[in-house]
Amino acid sequence: SGSLPEMVAAYQHKADEIELKITELRKARKQLVWFHEVLGKMLQPLEEVDETEIGQVKLVEMPEHRLLMVREQVIYDYPSMLKLYNQLLKKLFEQRCKVVGGLRTIFYGGYEDIYHKKIDMALAFLLEPESKRGNKQPAQRFLSCLHRGKYPTSLQAYNKIQQYAEKNGLKLCGPVGHALRVPIASVKDPNATVFEVIIPLVD
């Protein structure tokens, strides 16, 4: 019922509205694709695990790197770990960091007899070297041992590292870490999970 100029203006207004929605949808799709890629990587093993290396202690040198992490005093059980993991994912999505390594768990308050107890711990992702995000970590030497299974069976690997250090005159320092190699989401049996127990050395 309007005049021709009013009709032209109305159609232009509607076209502008649709163009804005298209822009918003493209942005949303781009973000969803990125989320899909990040989460999809977490469903896959980081690399093929050499069976002969499981249970073997070795010395590794890690160059300067960056970790995106969340640290908290939590009960070491599945619900608390999941809550902490969701906080880390939220931080990852907000900062749009590029992850190059698997999930890491860092235990700051000891490692033995921690299950179902409140401990100081962090979850972290290893970021690309050129990243400006996360916390910068200095280059450091570690003793490492691959372990298949869940805590507390990993205490076997932990004890092997301690024995290796004592035998070779090396001094351990700092928190115990887990670097995930085969995530629980990629296997049917949780006991098939593989992670690397790592403990830093005094230089």
C-alpha atoms as an extended CHARMM CRD file, in Angstrom:
* protein
*
       203  EXT
         1         1  SER       CA              0.0000000000        0.0000000000        0.0000000000  PROA      1               0.0000000000
         2         2  GLY       CA              3.0340000000        2.3060000000        0.1420000000  PROA      2               0.0000000000
         3         3  SER       CA              4.4740000000        4.4700000000       -2.5640000000  PROA      3               0.0000000000
         4         4  LEU       CA              7.1290000000        3.1810000000       -4.9650000000  PROA      4               0.0000000000
         5         5  PRO       CA             10.0070000000        4.9840000000       -3.1300000000  PROA      5               0.0000000000
         6         6  GLU       CA              8.7810000000        3.4520000000        0.1500000000  PROA      6               0.0000000000
         7         7  MET       CA              8.7240000000       -0.0160000000       -1.4390000000  PROA      7               0.0000000000
         8         8  VAL       CA             12.2660000000        0.4140000000       -2.7950000000  PROA      8               0.0000000000
         9         9  ALA       CA             13.4910000000        1.5320000000        0.6310000000  PROA      9               0.0000000000
        10        10  ALA       CA             11.7220000000       -1.3980000000        2.3270000000  PROA      10              0.0000000000
        11        11  TYR       CA             13.3180000000       -3.9520000000       -0.0290000000  PROA      11              0.0000000000
        12        12  GLN       CA             16.7300000000       -2.3630000000        0.4440000000  PROA      12              0.0000000000
        13        13  HSD       CA             16.2910000000       -2.4880000000        4.2180000000  PROA      13              0.0000000000
        14        14  LYS       CA             15.3600000000       -6.1770000000        4.0430000000  PROA      14              0.0000000000
        15        15  ALA       CA             18.3450000000       -6.9210000000        1.7840000000  PROA      15              0.0000000000
        16        16  ASP       CA             20.6360000000       -5.1720000000        4.3010000000  PROA      16              0.0000000000
        17        17  GLU       CA             19.1680000000       -7.2700000000        7.1250000000  PROA      17              0.0000000000
        18        18  ILE       CA             19.8190000000      -10.4790000000        5.1760000000  PROA      18              0.0000000000
        19        19  GLU       CA             23.3760000000       -9.3920000000        4.3250000000  PROA      19              0.0000000000
        20        20  LEU       CA             24.0510000000       -8.8220000000        8.0340000000  PROA      20              0.0000000000
        21        21  LYS       CA             22.6920000000      -12.2880000000        8.8680000000  PROA      21              0.0000000000
        22        22  ILE       CA             24.9020000000      -13.8260000000        6.1570000000  PROA      22              0.0000000000
        23        23  THR       CA             27.9640000000      -12.1100000000        7.6670000000  PROA      23              0.0000000000
        24        24  GLU       CA             27.0360000000      -13.3290000000       11.1640000000  PROA      24              0.0000000000
        25        25  LEU       CA             26.4300000000      -16.8880000000        9.9130000000  PROA      25              0.0000000000
        26        26  ARG       CA             29.7470000000      -16.9600000000        8.0570000000  PROA      26              0.0000000000
        27        27  LYS       CA             31.5070000000      -15.8340000000       11.2340000000  PROA      27              0.0000000000
        28        28  ALA       CA             29.6520000000      -18.4520000000       13.2870000000  PROA      28              0.0000000000
        29        29  ARG       CA             30.4790000000      -21.1830000000       10.7570000000  PROA      29              0.0000000000
        30        30  LYS       CA             34.1630000000      -20.2260000000       10.7570000000  PROA      30              0.0000000000
        31        31  GLN       CA             34.2210000000      -20.4620000000       14.5480000000  PROA      31              0.0000000000
        32        32  LEU       CA             32.3880000000      -23.8170000000       14.5570000000  PROA      32              0.0000000000
        33        33  VAL       CA             34.8230000000      -25.2660000000       12.0060000000  PROA      33              0.0000000000
        34        34  TRP       CA             37.7050000000      -24.1520000000       14.2220000000  PROA      34              0.0000000000
        35        35  PHE       CA             36.0670000000      -25.7180000000       17.3100000000  PROA      35              0.0000000000
        36        36  HSD       CA             35.5100000000      -28.9260000000       15.3320000000  PROA      36              0.0000000000
        37        37  GLU       CA             39.1690000000      -29.0820000000       14.2890000000  PROA      37              0.0000000000
        38        38  VAL       CA             40.4400000000      -28.4640000000       17.8290000000  PROA      38              0.0000000000
        39        39  LEU       CA             38.1220000000      -30.9940000000       19.4720000000  PROA      39              0.0000000000
        40        40  GLY       CA             38.5890000000      -33.5110000000       16.6520000000  PROA      40              0.0000000000
        41        41  LYS       CA             42.3410000000      -33.5810000000       17.2710000000  PROA      41              0.0000000000
        42        42  MET       CA             41.6740000000      -34.5060000000       20.8840000000  PROA      42              0.0000000000
        43        43  LEU       CA             39.9230000000      -37.6830000000       19.7580000000  PROA      43              0.0000000000
        44        44  GLN       CA             43.0120000000      -38.9800000000       17.9670000000  PROA      44              0.0000000000
        45        45  PRO       CA             46.2920000000      -40.3550000000       19.3340000000  PROA      45              0.0000000000
        46        46  LEU       CA             49.0730000000      -37.7960000000       18.9670000000  PROA      46              0.0000000000
        47        47  GLU       CA             51.3700000000      -40.3710000000       17.4380000000  PROA      47              0.0000000000
        48        48  GLU       CA             51.9190000000      -44.0920000000       17.0800000000  PROA      48              0.0000000000
        49        49  VAL       CA             53.2240000000      -45.4230000000       20.3700000000  PROA      49              0.0000000000
        50        50  ASP       CA             56.2710000000      -47.6680000000       20.1610000000  PROA      50              0.0000000000
        51        51  GLU       CA             55.3770000000      -50.5900000000       22.4290000000  PROA      51              0.0000000000
        52        52  THR       CA             59.0370000000      -51.1450000000       23.3150000000  PROA      52              0.0000000000
        53        53  GLU       CA             59.2160000000      -47.6410000000       24.8210000000  PROA      53              0.0000000000
        54        54  ILE       CA             56.4090000000      -48.1740000000       27.3400000000  PROA      54              0.0000000000
        55        55  GLY       CA             57.9510000000      -48.3980000000       30.8020000000  PROA      55              0.0000000000
        56        56  GLN       CA             61.3620000000      -47.2050000000       29.6120000000  PROA      56              0.0000000000
        57        57  VAL       CA             62.9200000000      -44.1540000000       31.2800000000  PROA      57              0.0000000000
        58        58  LYS       CA             64.7270000000      -41.6630000000       29.0600000000  PROA      58              0.0000000000
        59        59  LEU       CA             66.2160000000      -38.1930000000       29.2780000000  PROA      59              0.0000000000
        60        60  VAL       CA             64.4380000000      -35.5750000000       27.1520000000  PROA      60              0.0000000000
        61        61  GLU       CA             65.2480000000      -31.9270000000       26.5300000000  PROA      61              0.0000000000
        62        62  MET       CA             62.3770000000      -29.5410000000       25.9740000000  PROA      62              0.0000000000
        63        63  PRO       CA             63.0770000000      -26.1460000000       24.3750000000  PROA      63              0.0000000000
        64        64  GLU       CA             61.3940000000      -22.9710000000       25.5710000000  PROA      64              0.0000000000
        65        65  HSD       CA             57.6490000000      -23.3560000000       25.0740000000  PROA      65              0.0000000000
        66        66  ARG       CA             54.2760000000      -21.9240000000       26.0140000000  PROA      66              0.0000000000
        67        67  LEU       CA             51.4450000000      -23.5500000000       27.9260000000  PROA      67              0.0000000000
        68        68  LEU       CA             47.8360000000      -22.4210000000       28.1110000000  PROA      68              0.0000000000
        69        69  MET       CA             46.7510000000      -23.6000000000       31.5400000000  PROA      69              0.0000000000
        70        70  VAL       CA             44.2350000000      -23.4720000000       34.3400000000  PROA      70              0.0000000000
        71        71  ARG       CA             45.4460000000      -24.2010000000       37.8650000000  PROA      71              0.0000000000
        72        72  GLU       CA             43.3010000000      -24.8530000000       40.8950000000  PROA      72              0.0000000000
        73        73  GLN       CA             43.0060000000      -26.6790000000       44.2080000000  PROA      73              0.0000000000
        74        74  VAL       CA             40.6410000000      -29.5380000000       43.3340000000  PROA      74              0.0000000000
        75        75  ILE       CA             39.6830000000      -33.0310000000       44.3790000000  PROA      75              0.0000000000
        76        76  TYR       CA             41.5350000000      -35.4070000000       42.0630000000  PROA      76              0.0000000000
        77        77  ASP       CA             38.5750000000      -37.3220000000       40.6380000000  PROA      77              0.0000000000
        78        78  TYR       CA             36.7050000000      -37.4800000000       37.3310000000  PROA      78              0.0000000000
        79        79  PRO       CA             34.0340000000      -34.7650000000       38.0060000000  PROA      79              0.0000000000
        80        80  SER       CA             36.6620000000      -32.2550000000       39.1710000000  PROA      80              0.0000000000
        81        81  MET       CA             38.9550000000      -33.0680000000       36.2590000000  PROA      81              0.0000000000
        82        82  LEU       CA             36.0620000000      -32.5800000000       33.8330000000  PROA      82              0.0000000000
        83        83  LYS       CA             35.2160000000      -29.2140000000       35.3960000000  PROA      83              0.0000000000
        84        84  LEU       CA             38.8360000000      -28.0900000000       35.1030000000  PROA      84              0.0000000000
        85        85  TYR       CA             39.0010000000      -29.3910000000       31.5310000000  PROA      85              0.0000000000
        86        86  ASN       CA             35.9220000000      -27.3650000000       30.5700000000  PROA      86              0.0000000000
        87        87  GLN       CA             37.5500000000      -24.2420000000       32.0580000000  PROA      87              0.0000000000
        88        88  LEU       CA             40.6380000000      -24.8930000000       29.9300000000  PROA      88              0.0000000000
        89        89  LEU       CA             38.5600000000      -25.3730000000       26.7740000000  PROA      89              0.0000000000
        90        90  LYS       CA             36.6800000000      -22.1270000000       27.4880000000  PROA      90              0.0000000000
        91        91  LYS       CA             40.0020000000      -20.3040000000       27.8330000000  PROA      91              0.0000000000
        92        92  LEU       CA             41.2730000000      -21.9300000000       24.6340000000  PROA      92              0.0000000000
        93        93  PHE       CA             38.1850000000      -20.8910000000       22.6530000000  PROA      93              0.0000000000
        94        94  GLU       CA             38.1880000000      -17.3500000000       24.0480000000  PROA      94              0.0000000000
        95        95  GLN       CA             41.8500000000      -16.7970000000       23.1890000000  PROA      95              0.0000000000
        96        96  ARG       CA             41.7270000000      -18.8160000000       19.9470000000  PROA      96              0.0000000000
        97        97  CYS       CA             45.1010000000      -20.4330000000       20.5400000000  PROA      97              0.0000000000
        98        98  LYS       CA             46.6340000000      -23.0310000000       18.2500000000  PROA      98              0.0000000000
        99        99  VAL       CA             47.3110000000      -26.2680000000       20.1300000000  PROA      99              0.0000000000
       100       100  VAL       CA             50.2590000000      -28.3760000000       18.9850000000  PROA      100             0.0000000000
       101       101  GLY       CA             50.4200000000      -30.9130000000       21.8040000000  PROA      101             0.0000000000
       102       102  GLY       CA             48.0940000000      -33.0830000000       23.8180000000  PROA      102             0.0000000000
       103       103  LEU       CA             46.5760000000      -32.3700000000       27.1960000000  PROA      103             0.0000000000
       104       104  ARG       CA             48.9920000000      -32.0730000000       30.0950000000  PROA      104             0.0000000000
       105       105  THR       CA             48.2670000000      -32.5750000000       33.7620000000  PROA      105             0.0000000000
       106       106  ILE       CA             50.6740000000      -30.9890000000       36.2280000000  PROA      106             0.0000000000
       107       107  PHE       CA             50.7170000000      -32.0190000000       39.8880000000  PROA      107             0.0000000000
       108       108  TYR       CA             52.2550000000      -29.3220000000       42.0840000000  PROA      108             0.0000000000
       109       109  GLY       CA             51.5870000000      -30.8230000000       45.4970000000  PROA      109             0.0000000000
       110       110  GLY       CA             53.0620000000      -34.3130000000       45.2950000000  PROA      110             0.0000000000
       111       111  TYR       CA             52.0920000000      -37.3860000000       43.3130000000  PROA      111             0.0000000000
       112       112  GLU       CA             51.6910000000      -40.3890000000       45.5970000000  PROA      112             0.0000000000
       113       113  ASP       CA             48.3590000000      -41.1270000000       47.2770000000  PROA      113             0.0000000000
       114       114  ILE       CA             46.4360000000      -38.2550000000       45.6550000000  PROA      114             0.0000000000
       115       115  TYR       CA             43.3200000000      -39.9620000000       44.2870000000  PROA      115             0.0000000000
       116       116  HSD       CA             40.0790000000      -38.5330000000       45.7460000000  PROA      116             0.0000000000
       117       117  LYS       CA             42.0830000000      -35.9560000000       47.7020000000  PROA      117             0.0000000000
       118       118  LYS       CA             42.3470000000      -32.1880000000       47.3130000000  PROA      118             0.0000000000
       119       119  ILE       CA             45.5220000000      -31.2700000000       45.4540000000  PROA      119             0.0000000000
       120       120  ASP       CA             47.1580000000      -28.3400000000       43.6950000000  PROA      120             0.0000000000
       121       121  MET       CA             47.0940000000      -29.1880000000       39.9900000000  PROA      121             0.0000000000
       122       122  ALA       CA             46.7970000000      -27.7150000000       36.5210000000  PROA      122             0.0000000000
       123       123  LEU       CA             45.5750000000      -28.7940000000       33.1050000000  PROA      123             0.0000000000
       124       124  ALA       CA             47.4000000000      -27.3480000000       30.1180000000  PROA      124             0.0000000000
       125       125  PHE       CA             47.7780000000      -27.4130000000       26.3390000000  PROA      125             0.0000000000
       126       126  LEU       CA             51.1130000000      -27.0110000000       24.5590000000  PROA      126             0.0000000000
       127       127  LEU       CA             50.8610000000      -24.0610000000       22.1480000000  PROA      127             0.0000000000
       128       128  GLU       CA             52.7140000000      -23.3320000000       18.9180000000  PROA      128             0.0000000000
       129       129  PRO       CA             56.1980000000      -21.8370000000       19.5900000000  PROA      129             0.0000000000
       130       130  GLU       CA             55.3970000000      -18.4340000000       18.0450000000  PROA      130             0.0000000000
       131       131  SER       CA             52.2540000000      -17.9940000000       20.1440000000  PROA      131             0.0000000000
       132       132  LYS       CA             51.9790000000      -14.8750000000       22.3050000000  PROA      132             0.0000000000
       133       133  ARG       CA             49.3650000000      -16.5170000000       24.5040000000  PROA      133             0.0000000000
       134       134  GLY       CA             49.7570000000      -18.7210000000       27.5450000000  PROA      134             0.0000000000
       135       135  ASN       CA             52.5880000000      -18.9430000000       30.0500000000  PROA      135             0.0000000000
       136       136  LYS       CA             56.1860000000      -19.0220000000       28.8330000000  PROA      136             0.0000000000
       137       137  GLN       CA             58.1050000000      -22.0500000000       30.0940000000  PROA      137             0.0000000000
       138       138  PRO       CA             61.9240000000      -22.1080000000       30.0480000000  PROA      138             0.0000000000
       139       139  ALA       CA             63.9560000000      -24.7710000000       28.2640000000  PROA      139             0.0000000000
       140       140  GLN       CA             64.4530000000      -27.6880000000       30.6230000000  PROA      140             0.0000000000
       141       141  ARG       CA             65.5880000000      -31.2850000000       30.8830000000  PROA      141             0.0000000000
       142       142  PHE       CA             63.1760000000      -33.9780000000       32.0230000000  PROA      142             0.0000000000
       143       143  LEU       CA             63.1710000000      -37.6530000000       32.8380000000  PROA      143             0.0000000000
       144       144  SER       CA             60.2970000000      -39.2810000000       30.9940000000  PROA      144             0.0000000000
       145       145  CYS       CA             58.5700000000      -42.6490000000       31.0520000000  PROA      145             0.0000000000
       146       146  LEU       CA             55.6500000000      -43.7710000000       28.8800000000  PROA      146             0.0000000000
       147       147  HSD       CA             52.8260000000      -45.4310000000       30.7860000000  PROA      147             0.0000000000
       148       148  ARG       CA             49.7200000000      -47.2820000000       29.6370000000  PROA      148             0.0000000000
       149       149  GLY       CA             46.7890000000      -47.2090000000       32.0390000000  PROA      149             0.0000000000
       150       150  LYS       CA             45.3140000000      -44.8850000000       34.6310000000  PROA      150             0.0000000000
       151       151  TYR       CA             46.4530000000      -43.5050000000       37.9410000000  PROA      151             0.0000000000
       152       152  PRO       CA             47.4210000000      -45.1330000000       40.3720000000  PROA      152             0.0000000000
       153       153  THR       CA             49.1440000000      -47.7100000000       38.1130000000  PROA      153             0.0000000000
       154       154  SER       CA             51.3260000000      -44.8640000000       36.8050000000  PROA      154             0.0000000000
       155       155  LEU       CA             53.1030000000      -44.9060000000       40.1770000000  PROA      155             0.0000000000
       156       156  GLN       CA             55.1580000000      -47.7330000000       38.6380000000  PROA      156             0.0000000000
       157       157  ALA       CA             56.4940000000      -45.3050000000       36.0200000000  PROA      157             0.0000000000
       158       158  TYR       CA             56.9880000000      -42.6410000000       38.6940000000  PROA      158             0.0000000000
       159       159  ASN       CA             59.0630000000      -45.0420000000       40.8070000000  PROA      159             0.0000000000
       160       160  LYS       CA             61.1150000000      -46.1020000000       37.7700000000  PROA      160             0.0000000000
       161       161  ILE       CA             61.9990000000      -42.4560000000       37.1140000000  PROA      161             0.0000000000
       162       162  GLN       CA             63.0700000000      -41.9840000000       40.7290000000  PROA      162             0.0000000000
       163       163  GLN       CA             65.2240000000      -45.1320000000       40.6290000000  PROA      163             0.0000000000
       164       164  TYR       CA             66.7930000000      -44.0710000000       37.3000000000  PROA      164             0.0000000000
       165       165  ALA       CA             67.6250000000      -40.6180000000       38.6900000000  PROA      165             0.0000000000
       166       166  GLU       CA             69.2250000000      -42.0780000000       41.8200000000  PROA      166             0.0000000000
       167       167  LYS       CA             71.2400000000      -44.6390000000       39.8390000000  PROA      167             0.0000000000
       168       168  ASN       CA             72.5550000000      -42.0050000000       37.4110000000  PROA      168             0.0000000000
       169       169  GLY       CA             73.2420000000      -39.2430000000       39.9190000000  PROA      169             0.0000000000
       170       170  LEU       CA             70.4350000000      -36.9810000000       38.6610000000  PROA      170             0.0000000000
       171       171  LYS       CA             68.3480000000      -34.7200000000       40.8950000000  PROA      171             0.0000000000
       172       172  LEU       CA             64.6200000000      -34.4030000000       40.2850000000  PROA      172             0.0000000000
       173       173  CYS       CA             62.8320000000      -31.1350000000       40.9760000000  PROA      173             0.0000000000
       174       174  GLY       CA             59.5280000000      -29.4500000000       40.3050000000  PROA      174             0.0000000000
       175       175  PRO       CA             56.0650000000      -30.8740000000       39.7000000000  PROA      175             0.0000000000
       176       176  VAL       CA             55.2340000000      -34.2480000000       38.1520000000  PROA      176             0.0000000000
       177       177  GLY       CA             53.5070000000      -33.9850000000       34.7820000000  PROA      177             0.0000000000
       178       178  HSD       CA             51.4510000000      -36.1760000000       32.4830000000  PROA      178             0.0000000000
       179       179  ALA       CA             51.6550000000      -35.5090000000       28.7420000000  PROA      179             0.0000000000
       180       180  LEU       CA             48.7830000000      -37.3250000000       27.0410000000  PROA      180             0.0000000000
       181       181  ARG       CA             49.7570000000      -39.4450000000       24.0260000000  PROA      181             0.0000000000
       182       182  VAL       CA             46.6950000000      -41.6630000000       23.5140000000  PROA      182             0.0000000000
       183       183  PRO       CA             43.5880000000      -39.9060000000       24.9370000000  PROA      183             0.0000000000
       184       184  ILE       CA             40.8350000000      -41.8080000000       26.6830000000  PROA      184             0.0000000000
       185       185  ALA       CA             38.3500000000      -40.6210000000       24.0410000000  PROA      185             0.0000000000
       186       186  SER       CA             40.2550000000      -42.5040000000       21.3190000000  PROA      186             0.0000000000
       187       187  VAL       CA             40.1470000000      -45.9450000000       22.9790000000  PROA      187             0.0000000000
       188       188  LYS       CA             37.3590000000      -48.2660000000       24.1160000000  PROA      188             0.0000000000
       189       189  ASP       CA             39.1560000000      -49.3530000000       27.2670000000  PROA      189             0.0000000000
       190       190  PRO       CA             40.2780000000      -46.5100000000       29.5970000000  PROA      190             0.0000000000
       191       191  ASN       CA             43.2330000000      -48.6850000000       30.5880000000  PROA      191             0.0000000000
       192       192  ALA       CA             44.5340000000      -48.3490000000       27.0170000000  PROA      192             0.0000000000
       193       193  THR       CA             45.2060000000      -44.6470000000       27.5860000000  PROA      193             0.0000000000
       194       194  VAL       CA             48.8920000000      -43.7920000000       27.1690000000  PROA      194             0.0000000000
       195       195  PHE       CA             50.5930000000      -40.8090000000       28.7420000000  PROA      195             0.0000000000
       196       196  GLU       CA             54.1430000000      -39.7310000000       29.4080000000  PROA      196             0.0000000000
       197       197  VAL       CA             55.1300000000      -39.2010000000       33.0290000000  PROA      197             0.0000000000
       198       198  ILE       CA             57.6160000000      -36.3370000000       33.0960000000  PROA      198             0.0000000000
       199       199  ILE       CA             59.6470000000      -34.8820000000       35.9700000000  PROA      199             0.0000000000
       200       200  PRO       CA             62.0450000000      -31.9520000000       35.5170000000  PROA      200             0.0000000000
       201       201  LEU       CA             65.7140000000      -32.1760000000       36.4970000000  PROA      201             0.0000000000
       202       202  VAL       CA             67.9720000000      -29.7290000000       38.3020000000  PROA      202             0.0000000000
       203       203  ASP       CA             70.4010000000      -28.3140000000       35.7150000000  PROA      203             0.0000000000
